[in-house]
Amino acid sequence: MNKNFLIDTFHAIGYATGASFSPVDIRANNIPGKPLNRLLPLRGSCAGWLTLVLGCYALILFCTRPADYVDSMNYAKHIVDHYHHASPVDQLWEFGHPLWRPLGFVLWSTLHGPLDGLFQGQEVYGALSALVAFNIIGGCIGVAMMFLLLAGISESAPAAAVLAIGFAATNAIVNYSQTGTAYVLGVACQVTGLYIIWRSIQYQRFGVKQALLAAIPLGLSIAIWFAYVLPMAGLLCFALLWPGINGRRELQRRGVFVLQIACGIASMLAVSYTVVMIGGHINSFARAKQWVVSARHDIQPTKGVIRTVGTIPRGFFWLGSGSTIWKEKLFGHGRTQITAADLLRAGIWKLALVYAILLLTCIQLWKSSRGRLLMICLAIAAIPVLLFAAFLFDPSPPERYLAVYPLLFCGFALALAERNNWACRIGLPVFVAAMLAVNCSAMLRSRTDAAMQSAAERLNAIVPKLEPNDRVFILTTNENLFAFMQERPFAPESRRFFQFVGTVEKNSASTRLWRQRAAGRILNVWRSGGRVWLCRQMLAPKPSLQWNWVEGDDDRIHWAEVPAFFQKLDLGEPFGGPEGFVEILPTENNKQILQTVLSPGETSLSSRKIYIP
């Protein structure tokens, strides 16, 4: 086999542009007075470094498992419901992720038998495995393309390899590479599109074919998750400015090239959304408006700016219970004493390291013309993402900021490749090593801890009692019991996932209506012949930090309201210990109390977490 076979495989898209590219050479750029077609050798073999990067990524996949599948199980349920026409509301077609569920549906319906057979015929898990397969493939593509992009930007294969491994080791990538969420495949498409743009600039090829090749993955990323439209202006700015304009004629060519890419992206989105709207029977303006609004899922966070500042490091590092400690420190108003030891355990050094690296990188980029151009592109990409997270959507999940990573890691690459900048040349490898150590150890497959063991024991206490129409009301979907099912959905203890309902949903437009929603759900469970079980945590006079409840996190709900609501109901005999369960009895007294609480329009059993197998 030719020694360049591996690198040539991942350059297949680049070869489609008609440009010949040697895997050990790269065109010089932004060198005043020197022609663009002058070649500079990369330091090291790209093929060898790429093999190392992909090997490290494979090892990460093999050794870790996700800490949170987020909405993966719900996506899988929507696919199965669509297949069987089992739901009155077909959620296969969604505005926020227009192509994600349809892609999973195509793969699952094609390989229906073998995938379901892996899980004793349980279709939801077969559909979930189809979505996971897309992310594993997307992760491989994203990491490979990131290496090739950074090698070109930095003109250093070793620097590109270190940072590509760092990209693969970020908390967001390690977690979501093996889940059924849309984020990793989407960012892989953006990295691929940016790489094609960079190649087109290197070879001065700005034709329609090159623009279309860049527009396809960029448009696909938005069709997978609409929020990936936010950094698009920054990516197009990169196509216009990098590595600098030599004369008015080239500026015009670049402008036409950018316009062609934008038109290609718009055309792809028009086709994608037309197909999805037809499939979802979105045939009027009123329905279209409702369809778009529903993509927010009633999310309405408070203290968005503070949450954004605290969450940006979560994209790089796993914070675990540290997130709760930070929220208690920021929002708790001194109700719980937080010591210096608690702050160290919460990972204060991780936050400090992330912001120190970002500051060092900005200082270094500002010293060069290429760096300043990249900072402009990065700012144009990052500002919409940050505003969206802080003011329009939930800023807490780490995937919110993934869209900035392609240009951000380009900035890291420029800073690391600068020989005279020892702060970055030492700091960035330390940063990568820290992410590898923290995230891989936190999500190690063999890892077990007291919280997970306790959650498994609590599940084993309640699951044998459950009938298909029963529901278990737990405190929130951040509570450890639900966290166990989110981390290990394939475990036997988690097979009743859809029968567990989060009672209080913070940072939502319906937070103040939690009593009415709970009352409506409880009454509907009884009407369907099921029993209602309550987690005894909600009867406690005070919350515990171990329950991931922080008083003041959302000012629309206070702990005292929770036990006050449930303590007046008729309850059965408790079991399973202090954090065990108790049945809410279907007595006439309870029904009367709940009917009094219930407001008009809250009688449905609608919840993303409810599913009757």
Secondary structure as UniProt FT lines:
FT   TURN            3..4
FT   HELIX           5..10
FT   HELIX           12..15
FT   TURN            16..18
FT   TURN            23..24
FT   STRAND          25..27
FT   TURN            32..33
FT   TURN            36..37
FT   STRAND          39..41
FT   HELIX           46..63
FT   TURN            70..71
FT   HELIX           72..84
FT   TURN            91..92
FT   TURN            98..99
FT   HELIX           100..110
FT   HELIX           112..117
FT   TURN            118..121
FT   HELIX           123..154
FT   HELIX           157..169
FT   HELIX           171..176
FT   TURN            177..178
FT   HELIX           183..202
FT   TURN            203..204
FT   HELIX           208..224
FT   HELIX           226..229
FT   TURN            230..231
FT   HELIX           232..241
FT   TURN            242..243
FT   HELIX           248..279
FT   TURN            280..281
FT   HELIX           285..294
FT   TURN            295..298
FT   HELIX           304..311
FT   HELIX           312..315
FT   TURN            320..321
FT   HELIX           322..331
FT   TURN            333..334
FT   HELIX           340..345
FT   TURN            346..347
FT   HELIX           348..365
FT   TURN            366..367
FT   HELIX           369..387
FT   HELIX           388..392
FT   HELIX           398..404
FT   HELIX           405..417
FT   TURN            419..420
FT   HELIX           422..442
FT   TURN            445..446
FT   HELIX           450..462
FT   HELIX           463..465
FT   TURN            468..469
FT   STRAND          471..474
FT   TURN            477..478
FT   HELIX           480..487
FT   TURN            489..490
FT   HELIX           492..494
FT   TURN            495..496
FT   HELIX           497..499
FT   STRAND          500..502
FT   TURN            509..510
FT   HELIX           511..513
FT   HELIX           514..527
FT   TURN            528..529
FT   STRAND          532..535
FT   HELIX           536..539
FT   HELIX           545..547
FT   TURN            551..552
FT   TURN            555..556
FT   TURN            559..560
FT   HELIX           561..566
FT   TURN            567..568
FT   TURN            578..579
FT   STRAND          581..584
FT   HELIX           588..597
FT   TURN            600..601
FT   TURN            608..609
//
